Amino acid sequence: MSGIIVFFVNFVFSKNGEYEDIDFKWSQS
């Protein structure tokens, strides 16, 4: 379930050009 949330968050922020930063933070969690 959490994987879907991470995907959604990454998808939304990717449009703002913050995909890599958000992906990194989620990976650190």
FENKA-V532351 format. One record per pair of residues at least 24 apart in sequence whose C-alpha atoms are under 8 Angstrom apart, sorted by the first residue. I is the first residue (numbers start at 0). J is the second residue. Records with the same first field share a line. If there is no record, write none. Layout:
# FENKA-V532351
I->J ; J
This chain:
# FENKA-V532351
none
